Amino acid sequence: VQLVESGGGLVQPGGSLRLSCTTSGFTFSGLAMRWYRQAPGKGRELVATINYPGQSTNYSDSVKGRFTISRDNARNTVYLQMNSLKPEDTAVYYCSVYGSSYWGQGTQVTVSS
């Protein structure tokens, strides 16, 4: 099983990033997917969830209205579009298969001027 996140980086406040999580080694179809994040010195926070095939989503209050989770089932990939980024969004972002112990290695997002 592999989950590989990409798309992180340094962005100014108010900017945007799109994270990708490419998966392999398991049946992507039928499984909900999640994005989490972990800021320095803090615990892991659930950011967004998307069901299969992708018509239902949920977000934490801290990102609602700014982040959008989506998935491409043909490419076994889940995305996180992040707009209006704030310094408090700085964290390592991870994707995960809902209800499993499968995690990616994470991608760093830093929001700073």
C-alpha positions, 0 to 999 in steps of 0.5 A: 500500500502506498499513499504519496502526497505532493504539492506542498510548499511555501506560500504567502497568506491569501495564496492557494495550493493544491495537494495531491495524494496518489495511491496504489496497492489497494482498492481505491474504489469504495473507500472514503479518504481523508486529509489530516494535518499536524502543526509543529507541537500539536496533535494531528487534526482531521481536515477533510473527508470525502466518500466514494464516489465523491459526492459527499464531503466534510470539513473541519470548521477551521477550513470550511469555505476555504478548502475543497477535497475531491477525488479522481477515481480513475487515477486513484488520487485524492486532492485538497484545494486550499485557498485563502491560506492563513499562517495557522494553516502551516502544517504537514498534510497527510492523506489517509484511507478512512478507517485504516492505518494507511498513511502517506509520508506527508507534505509540508505546507508553510504559509508565511510572508 
